[in-house]
């Protein structure tokens, strides 16, 4: 049995907010690395600007942390490669 419940309150207007952030890093020799983050959330329409800003900041932070980690790993790799060359000299 299905029972309908009627309410006098107006239905809440919900929206889906999607934000993303992308970063292209030139690593030389015509090579690049792409970093990307995308997030979405459902919220009340009146909260959309705040949710949008929070999602954008989250994506930006995640991407820039990944770029920093990649640069650190790349520097460590280059240091390991150049270390034996320094010993030979």
Secondary structure, 3 states (H helix, E strand, C coil): CCCCCCCCCCCCCEEEEEEEEEEEEEEECCEEEEEEEEEEEEEEHHHHHHHHHHHHHHHHHHHHHHHHHHHHHHHHHHHHHHHHHHHHC
